[in-house]
Amino acid sequence: MRAFLERSALFAGLWLVLTGGAGKPHLALVAILAGAIVSLRMLPRGGRRPAPVATARFLAGFLGRSVAGGVDVAWRALHPRMPLAPGWRVLPTGLPDGGARVAFETELSLLPGTLSAGSEGDAILVHCLDVRGDVCGAARAEEARLAAALRADGERRA
């Protein structure tokens, strides 16, 4: 019941943000309740919850790295010599298939000059604007930050 109420509150907040509270409240109530029920069926409540401090640290850094990535791509595009050395990197990952891996692949596309192009087994294929940089090191650091933010309650790092 708690999970149902939490998700209903989340969908109600989303509805308020998207509509500003305008519209027919009875239709909103139906949509909110249906969304909560469907979300519980498709993504049942598990034992893993985000670690709040690590998540806040991750999100703050993510925003900064996203801006840095945009600036880096713009600089390369506007530079007279276009300092590019495009190529591919295969990055091994320890993240399991599912939401965590999808989040990591999506995030890789926001790092400076990288674009995730899918995964095969325990590796992610990444296209890079400049393979001369330490793409693998940056990706490992991102993976560690994401894994810390997603660790289960009560789980401690060794």
C-alpha positions as CSV (number, residue, x, y, z in Angstrom):
1,M,0.0,0.0,0.0
2,R,2.9,2.4,0.8
3,A,4.4,1.9,-2.7
4,F,1.0,2.6,-4.2
5,L,0.6,5.9,-2.2
6,E,4.2,6.9,-3.0
7,R,3.7,6.4,-6.7
8,S,0.3,8.1,-6.7
9,A,1.9,11.1,-5.1
10,L,4.6,11.1,-7.7
11,F,2.1,11.0,-10.5
12,A,0.0,13.7,-8.9
13,G,3.0,15.9,-8.7
14,L,3.8,15.2,-12.3
15,W,0.2,16.0,-13.3
16,L,0.5,19.3,-11.4
17,V,3.8,20.2,-13.1
18,L,2.5,19.4,-16.6
19,T,-1.0,20.9,-16.3
20,G,-0.5,23.6,-13.7
21,G,-3.6,22.1,-11.9
22,A,-5.9,23.0,-14.8
23,G,-8.2,20.5,-16.3
24,K,-10.8,18.1,-14.9
25,P,-9.9,16.7,-11.5
26,H,-11.9,13.5,-11.9
27,L,-10.0,12.6,-15.1
28,A,-6.7,13.5,-13.3
29,L,-7.6,11.2,-10.4
30,V,-8.3,8.3,-12.8
31,A,-5.0,8.9,-14.7
32,I,-3.0,9.2,-11.5
33,L,-4.5,6.0,-10.0
34,A,-4.1,4.1,-13.3
35,G,-0.5,5.3,-13.6
36,A,0.3,4.1,-10.1
37,I,-1.3,0.7,-10.7
38,V,0.4,0.2,-14.1
39,S,3.8,1.3,-12.7
40,L,3.5,-1.2,-9.9
41,R,2.7,-4.0,-12.3
42,M,5.5,-3.1,-14.7
43,L,8.2,-2.1,-12.1
44,P,7.4,-3.8,-8.8
45,R,8.9,-2.3,-5.7
46,G,12.2,-3.9,-5.0
47,G,14.7,-3.9,-2.2
48,R,16.9,-1.3,-3.8
49,R,16.5,2.4,-3.1
50,P,18.8,5.2,-4.2
51,A,21.4,6.4,-1.7
52,P,20.4,10.1,-1.1
53,V,23.8,11.7,-0.6
54,A,25.4,9.8,-3.4
55,T,22.5,10.6,-5.7
56,A,22.7,14.3,-4.9
57,R,26.5,14.2,-5.5
58,F,25.9,12.3,-8.8
59,L,23.2,14.7,-10.0
60,A,25.3,17.8,-9.3
61,G,28.3,16.3,-11.0
62,F,26.2,15.1,-13.9
63,L,24.9,18.6,-14.6
64,G,28.4,20.0,-14.6
65,R,29.7,17.2,-16.8
66,S,26.8,17.7,-19.2
67,V,27.6,21.4,-19.6
68,A,31.3,20.6,-20.0
69,G,30.4,18.1,-22.7
70,G,28.4,20.7,-24.6
71,V,31.2,23.2,-24.4
72,D,33.7,20.6,-25.6
73,V,31.7,19.7,-28.6
74,A,31.0,23.4,-29.5
75,W,34.7,24.2,-29.1
76,R,35.7,21.3,-31.4
77,A,33.1,22.3,-34.0
78,L,34.1,26.0,-34.0
79,H,37.9,25.5,-33.7
80,P,39.6,26.3,-37.1
81,R,41.5,23.0,-37.1
82,M,38.6,20.9,-35.7
83,P,40.7,18.8,-33.3
84,L,39.1,15.5,-33.9
85,A,40.3,11.9,-33.8
86,P,37.0,10.0,-34.1
87,G,36.8,6.3,-33.4
88,W,35.2,3.6,-31.3
89,R,35.9,2.2,-27.8
90,V,34.6,-0.9,-26.3
91,L,34.0,-0.3,-22.6
92,P,33.6,-3.2,-20.2
93,T,30.9,-2.7,-17.5
94,G,30.0,-4.3,-14.3
95,L,26.5,-3.0,-14.3
96,P,23.8,-5.6,-14.7
97,D,21.4,-5.6,-17.7
98,G,18.3,-3.4,-17.0
99,G,17.7,0.1,-15.7
100,A,21.2,0.8,-14.3
101,R,22.9,-0.2,-17.5
102,V,20.5,1.8,-19.6
103,A,21.0,4.9,-17.4
104,F,24.8,4.5,-17.8
105,E,24.6,4.1,-21.5
106,T,22.4,7.2,-21.7
107,E,24.7,9.2,-19.5
108,L,27.8,8.2,-21.6
109,S,26.1,10.0,-24.5
110,L,26.2,13.2,-22.4
111,L,29.9,13.0,-21.6
112,P,32.3,15.2,-23.7
113,G,32.5,13.8,-27.3
114,T,30.9,10.4,-26.6
115,L,27.9,8.6,-27.9
116,S,26.8,5.2,-26.7
117,A,25.9,2.9,-29.6
118,G,24.6,-0.1,-27.7
119,S,26.0,-3.0,-25.7
120,E,26.9,-6.6,-26.2
121,G,27.4,-8.9,-23.3
122,D,29.3,-7.0,-20.6
123,A,30.6,-4.3,-22.9
124,I,29.3,-1.0,-24.3
125,L,30.2,0.3,-27.7
126,V,31.0,4.0,-27.6
127,H,31.7,6.4,-30.5
128,C,34.2,9.1,-29.5
129,L,35.0,12.4,-31.2
130,D,38.6,12.1,-29.9
131,V,39.9,8.6,-29.0
132,R,43.2,10.1,-27.8
133,G,41.6,11.1,-24.5
134,D,41.0,8.8,-21.5
135,V,37.5,7.8,-22.5
136,C,37.7,4.5,-20.6
137,G,38.9,6.2,-17.4
138,A,36.1,8.8,-17.6
139,A,33.6,6.1,-18.2
140,R,34.8,4.0,-15.3
141,A,34.5,7.0,-13.0
142,E,31.0,7.7,-14.2
143,E,30.0,4.1,-13.7
144,A,31.4,4.2,-10.1
145,R,29.4,7.3,-9.3
146,L,26.2,5.9,-10.8
147,A,26.7,2.6,-9.0
148,A,27.2,4.4,-5.7
149,A,24.0,6.4,-6.2
150,L,22.0,3.2,-7.0
151,R,23.3,1.0,-4.2
152,A,20.8,-0.7,-1.9
153,D,19.9,0.7,1.5
154,G,22.2,-0.6,4.2
155,E,24.8,-1.6,1.6
156,R,28.2,-0.2,2.6
157,R,31.3,0.2,0.5
158,A,34.2,-1.9,1.5
